[in-house]
Amino acid sequence: MKRAALLSLLSLLILALASPAMAQEKKKLRIAVGDFFTKGGGENVCRGWPSNYGQTAAASLRSRLAETGAFTVLSREQILKVLKEHEISMTGLGDAENAKATGQFLQADLIVGGDFLCQPNYFEFNINLVDVEKAEIVWAKVYEMKDVSKMNVTLKNIAKLMADYAKTGSMGKSAGETEDLAMIDTKIMTAAAEAVIETIQQALPRVAGVIDDVNVYAEGKAPIKVKISAGGNQWWPGFKLQVKNGEDEVGWIVLKKKAGSFVEADADGEAEVSSFEKGLKASSEEYKPKVAIGYIKDMDEANEKLVEFFKEGLIKAMKEAEKFEPVDDSSVEKILDKMGEKTNKKELEKLFKKGVDILLTGRFVGPKGERRIDFEALSTFDGKAVFKIRWDSGRIFGKGNGL
């Protein structure tokens, strides 16, 4: 009995000692978000936006901050009531000089202030985070954007950054990683992807021919000879044709090299050479080459985050293409990562065996705001460039923004 009583008493003592610590861990920082005001572009409009858009953006940020679970978020009504009592304007809420007094009135630990500034071709979103106890701005950022659709992503990132600050006392590395992407003009990004897709589709030739000879006893490769009747000077090594017997598919062949007036080819995939016969028609009409995106280098800015963002967007856009298919496969990605900037025959052979027909690689050229696309499409069969992609919007991304 004594032992049980002692254990019970000890348990109560541990709980009593742990309670203050537990309560302290559960305490959330109180944060106040002021309205974001619009400056420039006339009194009522900033690029066609209503003058109260900043109020809408602030409301959205409050919701996102609450979703993180890291804060007790003051409502707009609570803030306005306290500020009115002390004759403080919402416009001065993010002022570090008055932060201590304002924070005490609001009983807030952190204060968020900001505004929108209209520019001729874009708008600036200025935001800062003030630590009331320190009475200083601990983080500030100017976002330059053309597309309002990026605002939701921006506010989500900001909420995450501020939640990290609440937990660690630091904005961390992510403060510099996510923001560049939030400023990208998605309309121009889409236009760039569409230009790449259009170039690829226009570059794919239409090839037709007839099998002239099949040597099932041939040692080595290329036992099939094809007489090309259309697109004879446009195909490249590794280009594939579907072979049919009437309406029935026999299989696919891979064109390899010219041999006089013929083209030497081999059976592709699981097809047997003996399946093909003289006189059967071959065509690229149903051929949808598989395209993988390899190494892309940002020559002037070395913005790797932008490159990855562009590649992800391009792969997504390629899924809607009519004449080819994108390759989005983890095993292919491993080969591409190993290959890096320089293509080599061994890795290209691996890609070809994985079903990749074309490897897209290249670079962004020019300083920020004046960059252009300079890509090559390589045949994975032999690594040679089969066509090039050039695109220059004149201003692919706006001032201070991405590409």
C-alpha positions as CSV (number, residue, x, y, z in Angstrom):
1,M,0.0,0.0,0.0
2,K,2.8,2.4,1.0
3,R,4.5,1.7,-2.3
4,A,1.3,2.4,-4.3
5,A,0.7,5.6,-2.4
6,L,4.3,6.8,-3.0
7,L,4.0,6.0,-6.8
8,S,0.7,7.9,-6.9
9,L,2.2,10.9,-5.1
10,L,5.2,10.8,-7.4
11,S,2.9,10.8,-10.5
12,L,1.0,13.8,-9.2
13,L,4.3,15.6,-8.5
14,I,5.6,15.0,-12.0
15,L,2.3,16.2,-13.5
16,A,2.4,19.3,-11.3
17,L,6.0,20.1,-12.4
18,A,5.3,19.4,-16.0
19,S,2.1,21.4,-16.2
20,P,3.7,24.9,-16.5
21,A,6.1,23.6,-19.2
22,M,3.2,22.0,-21.1
23,A,1.2,25.2,-20.8
24,Q,4.1,27.2,-22.1
25,E,4.5,24.9,-25.1
26,K,0.9,25.3,-26.0
27,K,1.0,29.1,-25.8
28,K,0.5,30.6,-29.3
29,L,1.9,34.0,-30.4
30,R,-0.7,36.6,-31.0
31,I,-0.4,38.2,-34.4
32,A,-2.1,41.3,-35.9
33,V,-2.4,41.8,-39.7
34,G,-3.2,45.3,-40.8
35,D,-5.0,46.1,-44.1
36,F,-2.7,46.4,-47.2
37,F,-3.4,49.8,-48.8
38,T,-3.0,50.5,-52.6
39,K,-0.8,53.4,-53.7
40,G,-0.5,54.9,-57.2
41,G,-2.6,54.3,-60.3
42,G,-5.3,56.8,-59.3
43,E,-7.3,56.9,-56.2
44,N,-9.6,53.9,-57.0
45,V,-7.8,51.6,-59.4
46,C,-4.5,49.7,-59.6
47,R,-4.4,48.0,-63.0
48,G,-8.2,47.6,-62.8
49,W,-8.3,46.3,-59.3
50,P,-10.7,47.7,-56.7
51,S,-9.2,50.0,-54.1
52,N,-10.1,47.6,-51.3
53,Y,-8.1,44.6,-52.8
54,G,-5.5,45.1,-50.0
55,Q,-8.2,44.5,-47.4
56,T,-9.2,41.2,-49.2
57,A,-5.5,40.1,-49.3
58,A,-5.0,40.9,-45.6
59,A,-8.1,38.8,-44.8
60,S,-6.8,35.9,-46.8
61,L,-3.4,36.1,-45.0
62,R,-5.2,36.1,-41.6
63,S,-6.9,32.9,-42.6
64,R,-3.7,31.2,-43.8
65,L,-1.9,32.2,-40.6
66,A,-4.7,30.7,-38.5
67,E,-4.4,27.5,-40.6
68,T,-0.8,27.0,-39.6
69,G,-1.8,26.5,-36.0
70,A,1.2,28.6,-34.8
71,F,-0.8,31.8,-34.0
72,T,-3.7,33.4,-32.3
73,V,-4.8,35.7,-35.1
74,L,-6.5,38.9,-34.2
75,S,-9.6,39.7,-36.3
76,R,-9.9,42.9,-38.3
77,E,-12.7,44.0,-36.0
78,Q,-10.5,43.5,-32.9
79,I,-7.7,45.5,-34.4
80,L,-9.9,48.3,-35.6
81,K,-11.6,48.6,-32.2
82,V,-8.3,49.0,-30.3
83,L,-6.7,51.3,-32.9
84,K,-9.8,53.6,-32.8
85,E,-9.6,53.8,-29.0
86,H,-6.0,54.9,-29.2
87,E,-6.4,57.0,-32.4
88,I,-3.9,54.9,-34.4
89,S,-4.3,54.5,-38.2
90,M,-4.2,51.1,-39.9
91,T,-1.7,52.5,-42.3
92,G,0.9,52.8,-39.5
93,L,0.4,49.3,-38.2
94,G,3.6,48.0,-39.6
95,D,5.7,50.9,-38.4
96,A,8.6,49.6,-36.3
97,E,9.0,52.8,-34.3
98,N,5.5,52.6,-32.9
99,A,5.4,48.8,-32.8
100,K,6.0,48.4,-29.0
101,A,3.2,50.7,-28.0
102,T,0.8,49.5,-30.7
103,G,1.6,45.9,-29.8
104,Q,0.9,46.5,-26.2
105,F,-2.5,48.0,-27.0
106,L,-3.3,45.0,-29.1
107,Q,-1.6,42.6,-26.8
108,A,0.1,41.2,-29.9
109,D,3.5,39.6,-30.2
110,L,3.9,40.2,-33.9
111,I,2.5,42.8,-36.3
112,V,2.2,42.5,-40.1
113,G,2.1,45.6,-42.3
114,G,2.2,46.2,-46.0
115,D,0.9,47.9,-49.1
116,F,0.5,47.6,-52.9
117,L,2.3,50.1,-55.2
118,C,1.1,50.4,-58.8
119,Q,3.7,50.5,-61.5
120,P,3.2,50.8,-65.3
121,N,3.7,47.2,-66.2
122,Y,3.5,45.4,-62.8
123,F,2.6,46.0,-59.2
124,E,4.7,45.8,-56.0
125,F,3.5,44.1,-52.9
126,N,5.5,45.4,-49.9
127,I,5.2,43.4,-46.6
128,N,7.0,43.4,-43.3
129,L,6.9,41.5,-40.0
130,V,7.5,43.4,-36.8
131,D,8.5,41.7,-33.6
132,V,6.8,43.8,-30.9
133,E,9.2,42.9,-28.0
134,K,12.3,43.7,-30.2
135,A,10.5,46.7,-31.7
136,E,12.1,46.0,-35.0
137,I,11.3,44.7,-38.5
138,V,12.6,41.1,-38.5
139,W,11.6,40.4,-42.1
140,A,10.6,42.5,-45.1
141,K,10.0,41.7,-48.8
142,V,9.1,43.4,-52.0
143,Y,7.2,41.1,-54.4
144,E,7.0,42.3,-58.0
145,M,4.2,40.6,-59.9
146,K,2.2,40.9,-63.1
147,D,-0.4,38.2,-62.4
148,V,-2.8,38.4,-59.5
149,S,-3.3,34.7,-59.7
150,K,0.1,34.3,-58.0
151,M,-1.1,36.2,-54.9
152,N,-2.7,33.1,-53.3
153,V,0.6,31.2,-53.6
154,T,2.5,34.2,-52.3
155,L,0.2,34.5,-49.2
156,K,0.5,30.8,-48.5
157,N,4.3,31.0,-48.6
158,I,4.3,34.1,-46.4
159,A,2.1,32.3,-43.8
160,K,4.6,29.4,-43.8
161,L,7.6,31.6,-43.3
162,M,5.9,33.4,-40.4
163,A,4.9,30.1,-38.8
164,D,8.6,29.1,-39.0
165,Y,9.6,32.3,-37.3
166,A,7.0,31.6,-34.5
167,K,8.6,28.2,-34.0
168,T,12.3,29.0,-34.4
169,G,12.8,32.8,-34.1
170,S,14.2,32.8,-37.6
171,M,12.7,33.1,-41.1
172,G,15.2,30.4,-42.2
173,K,16.5,29.5,-45.6
174,S,13.1,29.2,-47.2
175,A,12.7,33.0,-47.1
176,G,15.0,33.2,-50.1
177,E,13.9,30.1,-51.9
178,T,10.1,30.3,-52.3
179,E,9.8,34.1,-53.0
180,D,11.5,34.2,-56.3
181,L,9.0,31.7,-57.6
182,A,6.1,33.6,-56.2
183,M,7.0,36.6,-58.4
184,I,7.0,34.7,-61.7
185,D,4.6,36.0,-64.3
186,T,2.6,32.8,-65.0
187,K,1.2,34.1,-68.3
188,I,4.7,34.5,-69.8
189,M,5.7,31.1,-68.3
190,T,2.8,29.5,-70.1
191,A,3.7,31.3,-73.4
192,A,7.2,30.0,-73.2
193,A,6.0,26.4,-72.6
194,E,3.6,26.7,-75.5
195,A,6.4,28.0,-77.8
196,V,8.5,25.0,-76.9
197,I,5.6,22.6,-77.6
198,E,4.6,24.2,-80.9
199,T,8.3,24.0,-82.1
200,I,8.5,20.3,-81.3
201,Q,5.3,19.5,-83.0
202,Q,6.2,21.4,-86.1
203,A,9.6,19.8,-86.2
204,L,8.3,16.2,-86.2
205,P,8.3,15.0,-89.8
206,R,5.7,12.7,-91.5
207,V,7.5,9.8,-93.0
208,A,6.1,6.9,-95.0
209,G,7.6,4.0,-96.8
210,V,7.5,0.3,-97.8
211,I,9.6,-2.6,-96.5
212,D,11.7,-3.8,-99.4
213,D,13.8,-6.5,-97.8
214,V,14.0,-8.5,-94.6
215,N,17.0,-10.7,-93.8
216,V,16.0,-12.9,-90.8
217,Y,19.4,-14.6,-91.0
218,A,21.4,-11.4,-90.9
219,E,24.0,-11.3,-88.1
220,G,24.1,-8.1,-86.1
221,K,21.6,-5.2,-86.4
222,A,19.5,-3.5,-89.2
223,P,18.2,-6.6,-91.0
224,I,15.3,-4.6,-92.5
225,K,15.5,-2.4,-95.5
226,V,12.8,0.3,-96.1
227,K,12.2,2.3,-99.3
228,I,11.1,5.7,-98.0
229,S,8.5,7.4,-100.2
230,A,7.7,10.5,-98.1
231,G,9.8,12.6,-95.7
232,G,12.9,11.0,-97.0
233,N,15.2,13.8,-96.0
234,Q,13.6,14.7,-92.7
235,W,13.8,11.6,-90.5
236,W,16.7,11.0,-88.1
237,P,18.4,7.9,-86.6
238,G,16.1,6.5,-83.9
239,F,12.9,7.7,-85.7
240,K,10.2,5.1,-85.5
241,L,7.6,3.8,-88.0
242,Q,4.6,1.7,-87.5
243,V,4.3,-1.3,-89.8
244,K,0.8,-2.5,-90.9
245,N,-0.6,-5.4,-92.8
246,G,-3.8,-3.8,-94.1
247,E,-5.4,-2.4,-91.0
248,D,-3.6,-4.7,-88.6
249,E,-0.5,-3.6,-86.8
250,V,2.5,-5.8,-87.3
251,G,4.9,-3.9,-85.1
252,W,7.3,-0.9,-85.1
253,I,10.7,-0.4,-86.7
254,V,13.6,2.0,-85.8
255,L,15.2,3.8,-88.7
256,K,19.0,3.7,-88.4
257,K,21.0,4.8,-91.4
258,K,20.9,5.3,-95.2
259,A,22.2,2.5,-97.4
260,G,22.1,3.8,-101.0
261,S,18.5,4.4,-101.9
262,F,17.2,2.4,-98.9
263,V,17.1,3.0,-95.1
264,E,18.3,0.3,-92.8
265,A,16.1,-0.4,-89.8
266,D,15.6,-2.8,-86.9
267,A,12.6,-4.2,-85.1
268,D,11.6,-2.1,-82.1
269,G,10.4,-3.4,-78.7
270,E,9.2,-7.0,-78.5
271,A,8.6,-7.3,-82.3
272,E,10.4,-10.2,-84.0
273,V,12.2,-9.5,-87.3
274,S,10.4,-12.5,-88.8
275,S,7.1,-10.6,-88.3
276,F,8.0,-8.1,-91.0
277,E,7.6,-9.0,-94.7
278,K,8.5,-7.3,-98.0
279,G,5.7,-5.0,-99.3
280,L,4.3,-4.0,-95.9
281,K,3.7,-0.3,-95.5
282,A,5.4,1.7,-92.8
283,S,4.3,5.1,-91.5
284,S,5.0,7.7,-88.7
285,E,1.3,8.7,-88.6
286,E,0.8,7.1,-85.2
287,Y,4.2,7.8,-83.9
288,K,4.2,9.9,-80.7
289,P,7.8,10.3,-79.6
290,K,8.5,10.4,-75.9
291,V,10.3,13.6,-74.8
292,A,12.4,13.9,-71.6
293,I,13.7,17.2,-70.3
294,G,17.3,17.0,-69.4
295,Y,19.8,19.6,-68.1
296,I,18.8,23.2,-68.5
297,K,21.2,25.9,-67.4
298,D,20.5,29.5,-66.5
299,M,23.6,31.1,-68.0
300,D,23.4,34.6,-66.5
301,E,21.6,34.2,-63.2
302,A,22.1,30.5,-62.2
303,N,18.6,30.5,-60.8
304,E,18.2,26.7,-60.2
305,K,14.8,27.2,-58.6
306,L,13.5,28.9,-61.6
307,V,14.8,26.2,-63.9
308,E,13.1,23.5,-61.9
309,F,9.8,25.5,-61.8
310,F,10.0,25.9,-65.6
311,K,10.6,22.2,-66.1
312,E,7.7,21.2,-63.9
313,G,5.4,23.6,-65.8
314,L,6.7,22.4,-69.2
315,I,6.1,18.7,-68.3
316,K,2.6,19.6,-67.2
317,A,1.8,21.5,-70.4
318,M,3.4,18.8,-72.6
319,K,0.7,16.3,-71.3
320,E,-1.8,18.2,-73.5
321,A,0.4,17.9,-76.7
322,E,-1.1,16.0,-79.6
323,K,2.0,14.8,-81.4
324,F,4.3,13.7,-78.6
325,E,4.3,12.6,-75.0
326,P,6.4,13.9,-72.0
327,V,8.4,11.5,-69.9
328,D,7.9,12.0,-66.2
329,D,9.4,8.9,-64.7
330,S,11.6,8.6,-61.6
331,S,13.9,6.0,-63.2
332,V,14.5,8.3,-66.1
333,E,15.1,11.2,-63.7
334,K,17.9,9.1,-62.0
335,I,19.6,8.6,-65.4
336,L,19.3,12.3,-66.2
337,D,20.7,13.3,-62.8
338,K,23.7,11.1,-63.3
339,M,24.2,12.4,-66.8
340,G,24.2,16.1,-65.7
341,E,25.2,18.8,-68.1
342,K,27.2,16.6,-70.5
343,T,25.4,13.9,-72.4
344,N,27.2,10.7,-72.9
345,K,26.6,7.6,-75.1
346,K,26.2,5.2,-72.2
347,E,23.4,7.2,-70.5
348,L,21.7,8.0,-73.8
349,E,21.5,4.2,-74.5
350,K,19.8,3.7,-71.1
351,L,17.3,6.5,-72.0
352,F,16.6,4.9,-75.4
353,K,16.0,1.5,-73.8
354,K,13.6,3.2,-71.3
355,G,11.6,4.4,-74.3
356,V,12.8,8.0,-74.4
357,D,13.1,9.2,-78.0
358,I,14.0,12.8,-77.7
359,L,16.0,14.6,-75.0
360,L,15.4,18.3,-74.6
361,T,18.4,20.2,-73.2
362,G,19.7,23.7,-73.3
363,R,19.9,27.0,-71.5
364,F,18.4,30.4,-70.6
365,V,20.5,33.2,-72.1
366,G,20.7,36.8,-71.2
367,P,20.3,38.9,-68.0
368,K,17.2,39.0,-65.9
369,G,14.3,40.5,-67.7
370,E,15.9,39.9,-71.2
371,R,16.4,36.2,-71.3
372,R,15.6,33.8,-74.2
373,I,15.3,30.1,-74.6
374,D,18.1,28.3,-76.5
375,F,17.3,24.6,-76.5
376,E,18.3,21.5,-78.5
377,A,16.4,18.3,-79.1
378,L,18.7,15.3,-79.2
379,S,17.9,11.9,-80.5
380,T,18.7,9.4,-77.7
381,F,19.7,6.9,-80.4
382,D,22.9,8.7,-81.2
383,G,22.9,11.9,-79.2
384,K,22.8,14.2,-82.3
385,A,20.7,17.3,-82.4
386,V,17.6,16.8,-84.6
387,F,16.2,20.3,-84.2
388,K,16.7,23.5,-82.2
389,I,14.2,25.6,-80.2
390,R,14.7,29.4,-80.0
391,W,12.3,31.7,-78.4
392,D,12.6,35.3,-77.3
393,S,9.7,37.2,-75.8
394,G,11.7,40.4,-75.6
395,R,10.8,40.4,-71.9
396,I,10.1,36.8,-70.9
397,F,9.7,37.8,-67.3
398,G,9.3,41.3,-65.9
399,K,11.6,43.5,-64.0
400,G,13.1,41.7,-61.0
401,N,11.2,38.5,-61.9
402,G,12.3,35.0,-62.6
403,L,13.5,33.9,-66.1
